[in-house]
Amino acid sequence: MSAVAVLVADGFETIECLTIVDVLRRGGVRVDLISIMTTRDAVSSQQIDITCDYTMAEVDFDDYDYLVLPGGMPGTLHLRQDERVCDLVCEFAATRHVAAICAAPSILGDLGLLVGRQATCFPDFESHLPAGTLAGRRTVVVDGNIITASGMGQALPFALAVLGDIAGEQAVAKVRDSIQL
């Protein structure tokens, strides 16, 4: 079974970060919240405090198959400005899986990882996507090993898309039923 690393920086979007953790854990997938900061504690853009499972210094990313980037501001900027994060994103896009939501797909665009692909993001960040990349708004886009979503309103479909990619449609159906979707 795949393991998922959700990268967290102060200013993350609460629902985008925690919905995927909830859905994947309900689906039986190992998922860890990993702070990119020196502490496990993080504060969302809505001023909600969380404690992550680990810091980046405490994990071996070889243990993970998926890297998830939640959006939110200034969380996305913090992720983009961290060279360790950028290196991981490039590595996972080349050899494993990356999922990003809201503003976070802009990181993939800035790193040149969306050339020749379809993706989506929050409308204010579309300029970070290469020409011809945008596959629509208010949606989730799966293109090979990269999954993107346009914003907080797509957090549940985004999480279910990642679960489906990892564990299959039977796991998605079980979670959908358990949450009355």
Sequence and secondary structure as in RCSB ss.txt:
>XXXX:A:sequence
MSAVAVLVADGFETIECLTIVDVLRRGGVRVDLISIMTTRDAVSSQQIDITCDYTMAEVDFDDYDYLVLPGGMPG
TLHLRQDERVCDLVCEFAATRHVAAICAAPSILGDLGLLVGRQATCFPDFESHLPAGTLAGRRTVVVDGNIITAS
GMGQALPFALAVLGDIAGEQAVAKVRDSIQL
>XXXX:A:secstr
  EEEEEE TT  HHHHHHHHHHHHHTT EEEEEESSSSSEEE TT  EEE SEEGGG  GGG SEEEE   TTH
HHHHHH HHHHHHHHHHHHHSEEEEETTTHHHHHHTTTTTTS B   GGGGGGS TT B  SSSEEEETTEEEE 
SGGGHHHHHHHHHHHHH HHHHHHHHHHTT 
